[in-house]
Amino acid sequence: MAILKVIEVLSNSDKSWEDATKKAVEEASKTVKNIRSVYVQDQSAVVNDGEVKEFRVNLKLTFEVK
């Protein structure tokens, strides 16, 4: 039986929510091994002068504990 752990991760990007998610997984995988899945819990954006300047995601990252 596998033991899985879930952590909460915040990330941002000036391109898109998808890019923010990819950046979060790439950065987390530097120290967290056996990542199994990611669940995007919340998305938000920073708007300045009527233009989206930054995309933000709050996600849950699931990994196997060995």
N, C-alpha and C positions, 0 to 999 in steps of 0.2 A: 504494500500500500504506500502510495506517495504522500508526503506531507507538503502542503502548499502554504505559502505565506503571501499576504497581500500588503503592499505599502502604498501610500498616497504620494504622488509626484506632481509637481507644478512645473510648467514649461511655457515658453513664449517664443514667438517668431514674428518677423516683419513680413512674411510671405503668406502663410495660411495656417489654419488649425491642423491640417494634415502634417505640415512641416514641423509645427510645434510638437506634435505627437511623436514623429520620427526622432526629433532631437532629444526628447525625453527618454525614449528607449535606448538610443545610442549612448547617451550620457550615463544612464543607469547601468547599462550592460558593462561599463568599465569596472564596476565594483560588485554588481549583483549578477550572479551566474544562474543559469537554468531558467531564464525568463520564459514563461509559457504563454502569457496573454496580457493584453492591456484593454481596459475598459475606460472610455472617455466619459467621465462623470459630468463635467461642466465645460462649457465653452463661453468665452467672453472676448471682448475686443475693446481696445482703447481708441477713441475717436478724437481727432483734433482737426478743427476747421472743416468739419463735414467729411473727413476722410479717415478711413481705418488706418491706424498707424501700427498697431500691434495686436496679434492674435494670441490668446491665452487659453491653455487647457489645464484642467485639473483631472488627473486620471488615476486609476487604480492599476497597479502593476502586480501581476501574479507570478510567483516563481517557486520552483521546487526546492525544498530544503533537503540537502543530502547529509 
